[in-house]
Amino acid sequence: MDDALYFTEQHLATREMVRQFARDEVAPTAAHWDAEGKFPWENVKKMAELGLLGVPWPEDLGGAGLDTLSYMIVIEELAKVDASHGLTVSAHTTLGTSPIVRFGSEEQKRRFVPLLASGRVMGGFGLTEPDAGSDAGGTRTTAVRKNDHYVLNGVKRFITHGSVGEIFVVTAVTDRSKGTKGISSFVLTKETSDLSTALKLGVGHEPSLPRMKGFRAGKKEDKLGWRASDTAELIMEDVEVPVENLIGEEGKGFVNFMKTLDSGRIGIAALSLGIAEGALEHALRYASMRRQFGQPIANFQGIQFQLSDMATEIEAGKHLMFHAAWLAQHGKPFSKEAAIAKLFCSELAMRATIKAVQIHGGYGYTKDYPVERFMRDAKICEIGEGTSEIQRIVIARHLLRELAD
C-alpha cells in the first residue's frame, strides 16, 4: 500500500515508534505471557508510559491527541508481534473508554477518562452475557431506579479486562417493555484483582475510585488464544450505582453500544491484519532459510504461491481497514465499511496463519516458532465484536437499504 495515500509524517513516526517497542519489548516476552496465560502488567505499564492506552483522546483528557489512523497503526503494529498486546490497547480504548468520551457527561469525562487514557487503570465493556452474545438485544442484566441510584443485577461473560480492570461501561435493562429501547448503560467501578501487582508496579489501581459493593470479577477464562489478554466474568449482585453514573439518557444504551461496536470492528480488522502480516513475515523468513532437496523451500512454486496469496490478501485488507478508519476519522458513515473490513481481515488472518504453519511444516506445530500462537490468536477474530455471520448480516442490510433508497 502506498503510505502517502493515508499517512502523514506523524503517522509514519508513530508507526516506527510502536514497531520498535513491539520488536524490543513485546516480542521477547510474548511466548512467556501466552504460556502463563497472565496479563503482561510490565509491558502494559510501558505502553501506558508511551501513551498507547489513550492514543485518540484529547490531551486535556490525558490522551495523546492523535487521530483514528494513528490508533489503528498502533493496534496493527502490536498485533504483528502479539495479538494479546494489540487487543489490550483496542479493548481498553474503544470498548472501555470511547463510550464515556462519546456519550458521557462532561463530569463523567473529567472523572474517568484521564485515568483510562493515561493507563492509570484498565477499562472494559460489559455487554456480552451467557444468553446474549450475537443477540446483544437479549440483555438480561437489570437496572432498577431507587431514588438517587440504580440497583444492578446480572452477569456479563467474556469481558476483556474483567479481572484486571477497574472502570467498566455496563449495559442493563431499565424498561423491559421497550425492547432494545429499554437498555441503558452505566459506569461501574471495582478494584483490580491483581492489586498486589498493581501496587508493586504503580499502575492498574486508583484508590479514589469507589469499590461498588456487589460488583466483582467472576470466572477467569482459560482460552485457546489471546492468552495474555485478561478475559473474565463480571458479576453484579444488588450493586448500587449513582444516578450520575448513567451514560446519556435512559434507553440510549443499545444504540450507543452499536455505534461503539462499529468502531470496535475497525480495531479488530487492524488486529487481524497485524496477525496476518506477522505470520507472513515469519513464513518468508523461514522459507528463505529452510533447505530441502538442496535448496531453500522459498524456491519451490508451491511455497511461492502460498506466500503470494498471503501478500495479495494483506494488501487488500490494508485498504479496507484504513478506508473504514479514514471514514470514521472524517465523520462520515462507516458502519458497512467497518463490517466489510472486519469480515475480510478476520478471515484473512485465519487463512494466512494456517498457511504460515503449513510452510513451517512440523516445526510450525511446535512452540519453537510463533506461528502456532498466531494461528490460535487468529480464530477469535472471526468471533469477537460480532461473528463473521453477524458481519454478513450487517453488510446485507446496508446493501438492501441502499437499494431501497
Residue, then its C-alpha position, 0 to 999 in steps of 0.5 A: m500500500d502506498d503510505a502517502l495515500y493515508f499517512t502523514e509524517q506523524h503517522l509514519a513516526t508513530r508507526e516506527m515508534v510502536r514497531q520498535f517497542a513491539r520488536d524490543e519489548v513485546a516480542p521477547t516476552a510474548a511466548h512467556w505471557d501466552a504460556e502463563g496465560k497472565f496479563p503482561w502488567e510490565n509491558v502494559k505499564k510501558m505502553a501506558e508510559l508511551g501513551l498507547l492506552g489513550v492514543p485518540w483522546p484529547e490531551d486535556l483528557g490525558g490522551a495523546g491527541l492523535d487521530t483514528l489512523s494513528y490508533m489503528i497503526v498502533i493496534e496493527e503494529l502490536a498485533k504483528v508481534d502479539a495479538s494479546h498486546g494489540l487487543t489490550v490497547s483496542a479493548h481498553t480504548t474503544l470498548g472501555t473508554s470511547p463510550i464515556v468520551r462519546f456519550g458521557s457527561e462532561e463530569q463523567k469525562r473529567r472523572f474517568v477518562p484521564l485515568l483510562a487514557s493515561g493507563r492509570v487503570m484498565g477499562g472494559f465493556g460489559l455487554t456480552e452475557p451467557d444468553a446474549g452474545s450475537d443477540a446483544g438485544g437479549t440483555r438480561t442484566t437489570a437496572v432498577r431506579k431507587n431514588d438517587h441510584y440504580v440497583l444492578n443485577g446480572v452477569k456479563r461473560f467474556i469481558t476483556h479486562g474483567s479481572v484486571g480492570e477497574i472502570f467498566v461501561v455496563t449495559a442493563v435493562t431499565d424498561r423491559s417493555k421497550g425492547t432494545k429501547g429499554i437498555s441503558s448503560f452505566v459506569l461501574t467501578k471495582e478494584t483490580s484483582d491483581l492489586s498486589t501487582a498493581l501496587k508493586l508496579g504503580v499502575g492498574h489501581e486508583p484508590s479514589l475510585p469507589r469499590m461498588k459493593g456487589f460488583r466483582a470479577g467472576k470466572k477467569e477464562d482459560k482460552l485457546g488464544w489471546r492468552a495474555s489478554d485478561t478475559a473474565e466474568l463480571i458479576m453484579e449482585d444488588v450493586e448500587v450505582p449513582v444516578e450520575n453514573l448513567i451514560g446519556e439518557e435512559g434507553k440510549g444504551f443499545v444504540n450507543f453500544m452499536k455505534t461503539l461496536d462499529s468502531g470496535r470492528i475497525g480495531i479488530a480488522a487492524l488486529s487481524l491484519g497485524i496477525a496476518e502480516g506477522a505470520l507472513e513475515h515469519a513464513l518468508r523468513y523461514a522459507s528463505m532459510r529452510r533447505q530441502f532437496g538442496q535448496p531453500i523451500a522459498n524456491f519451490q512454486g508451491i511455497q511461492f504461491q502460498l506466500s503470494d496469496m498471503a501478500t495479495e490478501i494483506e494488501a487488500g485488507k490494508h485498504l479496507m481497514f484504513h478506508a473504514a478508519w479514514l471514514a470514521q476519522h472524517g465523520k462520515p458513515f462507516s458502519k458497512e465499511a467497518a463490517i466489510a473490513k472486519l469480515f475480510c481481515s478476520e478471515l484473512a488472518m485465519r487463512a494466512t496463519i494456517k498457511a504460515v504453519q503449513i510452510h513451517g511444516g512440523y516445526g510450525y506445530t511446535k512452540d519453537y516458532p510463533v506461528e502456532r500462537f498466531m494461528r490460535d490468536a487468529k480464530i477469535c477474530e472471526i468471533g469477537e465484536g460480532t461473528s463473521e455471520i453477524q458481519r454478513i448480516v450487517i453488510a446485507r442490510h446496508l446493501l438492501r437499504e441502499l437499494a431501497d433508497 
